[in-house]
Amino acid sequence: MKKKIFLTGASGKLGSTLIPYLEKNYKLFSVGFKKKPVNGFNLDLTKESKVKIFLNKARPDIIIHLAALTNVDLCEKNYQKAYDINCITTKNLINWTKKNNCRFIYLSTDQIYNNSGFNKENNPCPQNSYSLTKYIAEKIVLFNKDSVIIRTNFFGIFPNHNGSLLDWFFQSIKKKKRIKLIKDIHFNPLYVDQLCFYILEIIKNKRIKGIINLGAKNGISKGKLLFNISKKLGIKKFSFSYENFNKLNLTANRPKNMIMNVTKIEKLLNKPMPKIKDCINKLAMNINYE
């Protein structure tokens, strides 16, 4: 009998990419926050009574909680909304799992970090309301001893979504806008399909518990990532300049160094994480830029 998975945030960028991978081997129940996913359900995760009723009927073996308010500036402007979506929903789900022998996999963020060098799992440093609410949610998740917290970041092309880094980049090139490439914010993201692969590995490996960093082997600035992607795709002419983050005049502060130490997950899976170059190559194999 197939194991049952309950997926939140299924209509988001990662959720909509992850669904086809999960459907191959699991019976999937999915909910989206703003809109109902294909073959999914509408459910207000901030209402604990509704969450209980739904989960008591579905009886999942595993919950993968992706749903979150990820707009960093909106979180800064409306902390209560960020807290409700990022923390209350997590509490409602965790309360059910503790009583029903259900494994819990939580998607957190690399924005929890801002230290020098490669950030290890035991050294969080939230810099804004978004990362603070995700960190509070992590503390809630740890009440379930069978839970996994994945701190990560990813990039990709998402046809049915606006607002991703690459979507903005490609649209700016097509509109012949001068692009500011940020040179002082560093991270080590995965290509989204690679992240899905590692989530599947974590689902299969019950030994993996607690907090893990899931990212590329090495780090890169956000601006350099975009430039290297454009080079790989053969985009030769566009107007750009390398700038510091503070030139953007955004509402929320951003951490400057989110590069994660991935030694722990490499040991648990007994395989090296891919380098940024490998992630860019994977992206290039899966898109046609015109």
Phi, psi and omega per residue, in radians:
M1 nan 2.346 3.136
K2 -1.181 2.455 3.031
K3 -1.243 2.629 -3.116
K4 -1.768 2.300 3.121
I5 -2.088 2.334 3.019
F6 -1.840 2.074 -3.068
L7 -1.966 2.136 3.023
T8 -1.721 2.796 -3.101
G9 1.199 0.504 -3.008
A10 -1.241 -0.340 3.128
S11 -1.637 0.030 3.120
G12 -1.448 -3.074 -3.064
K13 -1.082 -0.926 -3.139
L14 -1.258 -0.753 -3.099
G15 -1.023 -0.804 -3.127
S16 -1.183 -0.467 3.063
T17 -1.357 -0.612 -3.076
L18 -1.312 -0.535 -3.038
I19 -0.911 -0.885 -3.125
P20 -1.036 -0.568 3.103
Y21 -1.180 -0.732 -3.097
L22 -1.248 -0.658 -3.050
E23 -1.129 -0.343 -3.127
K24 -1.181 -0.597 -3.000
N25 -2.237 -0.018 -3.075
Y26 -2.361 2.704 2.970
K27 -1.478 2.086 -2.936
L28 -1.930 2.287 2.942
F29 -1.995 2.229 -3.065
S30 -2.343 2.574 3.059
V31 -2.320 2.542 3.048
G32 -1.948 2.733 -3.080
F33 -1.438 -0.945 -3.090
K34 -1.558 -0.571 -3.126
K35 -2.508 2.668 -3.119
K36 -1.242 2.241 3.091
P37 -1.254 2.835 3.082
V38 -1.027 2.276 -3.120
N39 1.036 0.425 -3.131
G40 -2.007 -2.851 -3.037
F41 -2.283 2.761 2.939
N42 -1.666 2.324 3.131
L43 -2.741 2.217 3.074
D44 -1.467 1.798 -3.057
L45 -1.256 -0.183 3.092
T46 -1.404 -0.190 -3.141
K47 -1.756 1.828 -3.017
E48 -1.090 -0.646 -3.119
S49 -1.104 -0.700 3.121
K50 -1.209 -0.648 3.103
V51 -1.092 -0.772 3.139
K52 -1.066 -0.812 -3.121
I53 -1.049 -0.806 -3.121
F54 -1.105 -0.843 -3.069
L55 -1.221 -0.567 3.091
N56 -1.124 -0.491 3.086
K57 -1.459 -0.753 -3.068
A58 -1.313 -0.622 -3.140
R59 0.868 1.017 -3.127
P60 -1.231 2.662 3.018
D61 -1.491 -0.499 -3.097
I62 -2.434 2.393 2.980
I63 -1.959 2.250 3.027
I64 -1.950 1.952 -3.015
H65 -1.777 1.729 3.111
L66 -1.772 -0.403 -3.035
A67 -1.014 2.293 -3.125
A68 -2.912 2.759 2.934
L69 -1.582 1.873 -2.997
T70 -1.837 -0.088 3.084
N71 -1.231 1.841 -2.969
V72 -1.090 -0.724 -3.129
D73 -1.245 -0.634 3.079
L74 -1.129 -0.697 3.075
C75 -1.040 -0.661 -3.135
E76 -1.206 -0.652 -3.122
K77 -1.345 -0.533 -3.070
N78 -2.346 1.412 -3.072
Y79 -1.105 -0.669 -3.100
Q80 -1.078 -0.739 3.099
K81 -1.098 -0.749 3.112
A82 -1.073 -0.739 -3.133
Y83 -1.139 -0.770 -3.125
D84 -1.076 -0.819 -3.064
I85 -1.314 -0.695 -3.049
N86 -1.546 -0.478 -3.055
C87 -1.917 -0.858 -3.094
I88 -1.109 -0.740 3.112
T89 -1.051 -0.705 3.137
T90 -1.128 -0.765 3.124
K91 -1.046 -0.776 -3.111
N92 -1.087 -0.700 3.124
L93 -1.247 -0.765 -3.132
I94 -1.096 -0.691 3.128
N95 -1.011 -0.647 3.128
W96 -1.278 -0.734 -3.078
T97 -1.109 -0.612 -3.103
K98 -1.109 -0.489 -3.095
K99 -1.708 -0.080 -2.983
N100 -2.306 0.385 3.033
N101 0.873 0.945 -3.070
C102 -2.098 2.259 3.097
R103 -1.296 2.536 -3.054
F104 -2.220 2.177 3.105
I105 -2.057 2.101 -3.016
Y106 -2.016 2.264 3.100
L107 -1.614 1.963 3.095
S108 -1.798 -2.652 -2.984
T109 -2.501 2.639 3.039
D110 -1.297 -0.197 3.135
Q111 -1.186 -0.155 3.055
I112 -1.159 -0.334 -3.073
Y113 -1.743 2.677 2.960
N114 -2.907 0.834 -3.139
N115 -1.952 2.934 3.125
S116 -1.335 2.718 3.119
G117 1.297 -2.714 3.137
F118 -1.608 2.030 -3.060
N119 -1.239 2.199 3.065
K120 -1.573 2.847 -3.040
E121 -1.040 -0.477 -3.042
N122 -1.626 0.329 -3.038
N123 -2.323 1.025 -3.128
P124 -1.295 2.724 -3.118
C125 -2.746 1.198 -3.080
P126 -1.003 2.398 -3.063
Q127 -1.985 -0.180 -3.089
N128 -2.648 3.081 -3.073
S129 -1.133 -0.617 3.100
Y130 -1.059 -0.947 -3.095
S131 -1.178 -0.534 3.100
L132 -1.152 -0.781 3.139
T133 -1.177 -0.584 3.071
K134 -1.191 -0.637 3.113
Y135 -1.190 -0.714 3.064
I136 -1.066 -0.746 3.115
A137 -1.077 -0.662 3.085
E138 -1.012 -0.756 3.136
K139 -1.065 -0.648 3.090
I140 -1.167 -0.760 -3.115
V141 -1.029 -0.653 -3.064
L142 -1.188 -0.139 3.017
F143 -1.181 -0.372 3.008
N144 -1.667 1.941 -3.041
K145 -1.193 -0.265 3.101
D146 -1.681 0.290 -3.076
S147 -1.530 2.752 3.042
V148 -2.214 2.274 3.068
I149 -1.936 2.085 -3.115
I150 -1.824 1.928 3.004
R151 -1.587 2.147 -2.986
T152 -2.746 3.068 2.930
N153 -2.652 2.730 -3.080
F154 -2.640 2.857 3.064
F155 -2.419 2.785 -3.140
G156 2.981 -3.066 3.071
I157 -1.908 2.282 -3.060
F158 -2.246 1.658 -2.978
P159 -0.987 -0.571 -3.060
N160 -1.728 0.262 -3.105
H161 -2.334 2.577 3.040
N162 -1.875 2.782 2.948
G163 1.716 -0.047 3.099
S164 -1.329 2.773 -3.105
L165 -1.003 -0.801 -3.107
L166 -1.239 -0.654 3.099
D167 -1.041 -0.802 3.111
W168 -1.058 -0.756 -3.100
F169 -1.084 -0.872 -3.099
F170 -1.178 -0.683 3.104
Q171 -1.114 -0.692 3.128
S172 -1.115 -0.686 3.102
I173 -1.119 -0.802 -3.113
K174 -1.106 -0.582 3.140
K175 -1.520 0.070 3.115
K176 1.018 0.635 3.080
K177 -1.462 2.625 3.016
R178 -1.363 2.211 -2.984
I179 -1.821 2.311 3.036
K180 -1.617 1.962 3.110
L181 -1.668 2.117 -3.029
I182 -1.359 2.161 -3.047
K183 -1.775 -0.185 -3.021
D184 -1.989 0.258 3.002
I185 -2.047 2.135 -3.046
H186 -2.068 2.493 3.117
F187 -2.693 3.107 3.095
N188 -2.389 1.231 -3.079
P189 -1.314 2.853 2.996
L190 -1.842 2.677 2.903
Y191 -1.133 2.457 -2.944
V192 -1.005 -0.666 3.137
D193 -1.210 -0.525 3.025
Q194 -1.168 -0.720 3.096
L195 -1.052 -0.726 3.097
C196 -1.042 -0.735 3.111
F197 -1.027 -0.784 -3.107
Y198 -1.246 -0.551 3.040
I199 -1.097 -0.722 3.084
L200 -1.084 -0.694 3.098
E201 -1.089 -0.697 3.130
I202 -1.181 -0.691 3.095
I203 -1.023 -0.740 -3.083
K204 -1.308 -0.382 -3.041
N205 -1.833 1.700 -3.091
K206 -1.244 -0.217 3.110
R207 -1.248 -0.348 -3.097
I208 -1.408 2.044 3.138
K209 -2.471 2.854 3.080
G210 1.392 -2.713 -3.045
I211 -1.627 2.290 3.072
I212 -2.339 2.518 2.970
N213 -1.549 2.305 -3.126
L214 -2.259 1.746 -3.106
G215 -2.738 -3.067 3.112
A216 -1.228 2.852 -3.090
K217 -1.157 -0.608 -3.094
N218 -2.187 2.946 -3.098
G219 -1.883 2.979 -3.111
I220 -2.797 2.707 3.031
S221 -1.336 2.714 3.139
K222 -1.070 -0.689 3.129
G223 -1.145 -0.748 -3.136
K224 -1.166 -0.614 3.075
L225 -1.028 -0.850 -3.132
L226 -1.112 -0.731 3.120
F227 -1.092 -0.765 -3.129
N228 -1.150 -0.612 3.076
I229 -1.139 -0.781 3.135
S230 -1.063 -0.672 3.123
K231 -1.148 -0.756 -3.136
K232 -1.119 -0.609 -3.112
L233 -1.502 -0.011 3.098
G234 1.371 0.379 3.086
I235 -1.437 1.914 -2.954
K236 -1.724 -0.508 -3.038
K237 -2.174 1.987 2.921
F238 -2.775 2.693 -3.061
S239 -1.603 2.216 -3.122
F240 -2.673 2.860 2.999
S241 -2.523 2.589 3.048
Y242 -1.510 2.229 -3.075
E243 -2.303 2.790 2.972
N244 -1.425 2.689 -3.066
F245 -1.004 -0.669 -3.046
N246 -1.126 -0.211 3.083
K247 -1.294 -0.222 -3.078
L248 -1.465 -0.331 3.118
N249 0.983 0.825 3.088
L250 -1.540 2.867 -3.041
T251 -1.225 -0.908 -3.014
A252 -1.612 2.549 3.007
N253 -1.196 2.571 3.059
R254 -2.086 2.471 3.037
P255 -1.165 2.539 -3.089
K256 -1.552 -0.503 -3.135
N257 -2.248 1.799 3.134
M258 -1.890 0.215 -3.107
I259 -1.125 2.197 -3.040
M260 -1.773 2.516 2.979
N261 -1.371 2.117 -3.059
V262 -1.880 0.308 -3.117
T263 -1.037 -0.691 -3.070
K264 -1.071 -0.861 -3.108
I265 -1.216 -0.554 3.082
E266 -1.095 -0.695 3.119
K267 -1.222 -0.715 -3.118
L268 -1.153 -0.662 -3.125
L269 -1.648 -0.155 -3.137
N270 0.985 0.774 3.085
K271 -2.738 2.587 3.139
P272 -1.319 2.584 3.025
M273 -1.341 2.646 -3.127
P274 -1.220 2.694 3.043
K275 -1.447 2.833 3.121
I276 -0.931 -0.709 3.124
K277 -1.009 -0.715 3.127
D278 -1.151 -0.669 3.136
C279 -1.134 -0.736 3.105
I280 -1.130 -0.705 3.106
N281 -1.077 -0.706 3.106
K282 -1.088 -0.773 3.094
L283 -1.022 -0.831 -3.087
A284 -1.070 -0.550 3.127
M285 -1.239 -0.354 -2.986
N286 -1.934 0.006 3.127
I287 -2.298 2.714 2.996
N288 -2.040 1.961 3.109
Y289 -1.646 2.187 3.116
E290 -2.268 nan nan
